[in-house]
């Protein structure tokens, strides 16, 4: 990006409008990148919330199924075959619950890691842009001061040559 930047020169150093446009461009790019990263964070957070809601719904459905099984068992006499099926279902249910919970936790963790990574990238980009802006401003300031010093020296020299400012006698 820095390789394709050219500032026109003027009497007092670089063209002020070129420098201002460049700084405005950098700021605009930074805002766009931060907005893009914020959008990605919001999407990741939305996905994590959606997964959390799905997990809650699954837990609720499982609780309803447990409740129905419990009511069914209370209303009927349990024979060995039904008890075995119930035990198998309970084991499967527990496996499903553990698997669903584990999967949702992994997805939430991945979403959080992605969000942290995006935030870290945005912070680093912002820092680089701020540092670059500071460097540009410092260089512009130094160039401006050098021009002012040259102009002052030239003016002082001109005054000394013409005798302006000496007592008029």
Protein Blocks (a to p, Z undefined) as FASTA:
>chain_A
ZZmgccdddfklpafklmmmmmmmmmmmmmmmmmmmmmmmmmmmmmmmmmmmmmmmmmmm
mmmmmmmmmmmmmmpccdfklmmmmmmmmmmmmmmmmmmmmmmmmmmmmmmmmmmmmmmm
mmmmmmmmmmmmmmmmmmmmmmmmmmmmmmmmmmmmmmmmnopoiacZZ
